[in-house]
Amino acid sequence: MQAVVIGIIAAVIGLGIGYFTWGAQSSQAAKDVAAAKAQLEEVRKAAEREGQLATKIQAAEAKLKESQEALKTETEQAKKLETVLAKQKKK
């Protein structure tokens, strides 16, 4: 009879320790999941910012190309005018 009582007490103690250990692991897992979700959100925001920056860079590159083409056109026109003026001065 005494062995049965000791067995039951040992089982209850074992189950209690197991429950608390499992609870601690479960709590740590919940913390890990929350940290992973926060990190995922941070990565998503960084990707969004990167996309916005890429769009701004593309717009700036397009503007630069447009400005370069306008400068080239202006330079060509200035050369033509200089040529015409030079011809008129020779006359």
C-alpha positions in Angstrom: 0.0 0.0 0.0 2.8 2.4 0.9 4.5 1.7 -2.4 1.3 2.6 -4.3 1.1 6.0 -2.4 4.7 6.7 -3.1 4.2 5.8 -6.8 1.2 8.1 -7.0 3.1 11.0 -5.3 6.1 10.4 -7.6 3.8 10.4 -10.7 2.1 13.6 -9.5 5.5 15.3 -8.9 6.8 14.1 -12.2 3.7 15.3 -14.1 3.9 18.7 -12.2 7.6 19.1 -13.2 6.8 18.1 -16.8 3.9 20.6 -16.9 6.0 23.5 -15.7 8.9 22.6 -18.0 6.5 22.3 -20.9 4.9 25.7 -19.9 8.4 27.3 -19.9 9.2 25.9 -23.3 5.8 27.0 -24.6 6.4 30.5 -23.2 9.8 30.6 -24.9 8.3 29.4 -28.2 5.7 32.2 -28.0 8.4 34.8 -27.4 10.4 33.4 -30.4 7.3 33.6 -32.6 6.7 37.2 -31.6 10.3 38.1 -32.3 10.1 36.4 -35.7 6.9 38.3 -36.5 8.6 41.6 -35.5 11.6 40.8 -37.6 9.4 39.9 -40.6 7.6 43.2 -40.3 10.9 45.0 -40.2 12.1 43.2 -43.3 8.9 44.0 -45.1 9.2 47.7 -44.2 12.8 47.7 -45.4 11.8 46.1 -48.7 9.1 48.7 -49.1 11.6 51.5 -48.4 14.0 49.9 -50.9 11.3 49.8 -53.5 10.5 53.5 -52.9 14.2 54.4 -53.2 14.5 52.4 -56.4 11.5 54.3 -57.9 13.1 57.6 -56.9 16.5 56.5 -58.4 14.8 55.6 -61.6 13.0 59.0 -61.8 16.3 60.8 -61.0 18.1 58.8 -63.7 15.3 59.6 -66.2 15.6 63.3 -65.3 19.4 63.2 -65.7 19.1 61.6 -69.1 16.5 64.2 -70.1 18.8 67.0 -68.9 21.8 65.6 -70.7 19.8 65.4 -74.0 18.7 69.0 -73.5 22.3 70.1 -72.9 23.4 68.3 -76.0 20.7 70.0 -78.1 21.6 73.4 -76.6 25.3 72.8 -77.3 24.6 71.8 -80.9 22.5 74.9 -81.4 25.2 77.1 -79.9 27.8 75.6 -82.3 25.4 76.2 -85.3 24.9 79.8 -84.2 28.7 80.3 -83.8 29.2 78.9 -87.3 26.6 81.2 -88.8 28.1 84.2 -86.9 31.6 83.3 -88.1 30.4 83.1 -91.7 28.7 86.5 -91.4 31.8 88.1 -89.9 33.9 86.9 -92.9 31.6 88.6 -95.4 
